[in-house]
Structure formats: structure tokens, C-alpha cells
């Protein structure tokens, strides 16, 4: 068996992918029940956040000591893992939106999927893979109840819901993605 298949199995990739698919179907059903208009970013952001939290369990292996002592270079593999997860949840959102006949906002999807996976990676490095879902969940919860973005601090808080091309939203997502990927790639998940 190839190392990539073993790696995917050790990171619970089949179960995570099934959870992403179930979440996408559930949110599609919710959208059909009247979950906002075509320009409403909340359901799209919720789908990306659900995908990121489902994939967060794979950021830690079965044996963390083995991950740290193996004779392979983990840093590029960890960084690639985070980037592939971001691409996967972005692809799921684009596929769902295209299948539903809605316009697929590529810039919005790339920004949010990268930023959310950066938050998940920060969570994995901070508390381990069982707690990697906490930062994106907390940030999304705060942004859903925050007042409309009028100043830069509020725009940073609500970056997930801002329209594409908003500088504060883009830079917040880029910062989270780069920081999260670098921290997780360098140190891996916390024990």
C-alpha cells in the first residue's frame, strides 16, 4: 500500500469526507427551505466552516509520538494536508452552488476556505486535533452576532461574511491561512 493511502487512512479521511458530504447535503436542504437570498454569505460560510471542522480530526494521527519520530519530513506533508483540505472544502462549496444554480463566488470561496483551514490548523497546534474545531466555530459564532462592519476591527471580526475584495477580510484570511499552515507544519498537532 502506498504511503499516501496509509496516511489518508491514519488521518480518518474516509469518515471526514463522508461528514463533509453529509454537511453539504444538509445545508443544501436548509437553503431550499428558505435560508437567505442568493447574495447571503451565511449559508456558504456555514458550509465551509462545517467542512473545515469535519476535516479537523485528520490533523492528528493515531500516535503523535510516531509522527514526531518518523524518518520522513513531516513539515511539507503537514502544509500540503492543510492546503488540500482547504481546496477540498472550497471545491465542495463550488460544486454545491453550481448544482443549485447559484453563482459560484470563487474569490469568496478561496478566501474563506483558506482562512478557515488556517484557523483549524491553529486550533490543532494549540489544542490538538480533538479541539481544532474550536477557533473556527468561535470566530464564526462571533461574526454571526456582530453588528454590521463599519470599522476595521469589526471587519476583521466578520471577515468570513464580508463581500469579496474587502481588504480587511482578504488580509485577515491570508494572515490566518499563512500563520495556521506555518504553525501546524512546523510543530504538528499538540499532544
Number of C-alpha atoms within 10 A of each C-alpha: 5 6 8 9 11 11 14 14 14 15 20 19 17 13 15 19 17 13 17 24 16 14 19 23 14 12 19 19 12 13 16 10 9 8 14 13 10 12 11 12 16 18 18 27 20 18 24 29 28 23 29 32 26 22 29 28 22 26 24 23 19 11 10 14 10 10 16 14 10 9 8 10 11 17 17 12 13 23 20 14 19 27 17 14 21 26 17 19 30 25 17 18 23 20 14 19 17 13 12 13 10 12 12 17 17 14 13 21 24 20 23 30 30 29 31 32 34 30 31 34 37 28 26 30 25 19 16 22 25 16 17 30 27 18 20 23 19 10 17 22 13 13 21 14 9 13 12 13 16 8 9 13 11 15 22 19 21 24 27 31 22 21 16 18 12 11 15 19 25 23 16 19 25 17 16 21 26 17 17 26 28 20 21 24 21 15 15 27 26 17 13
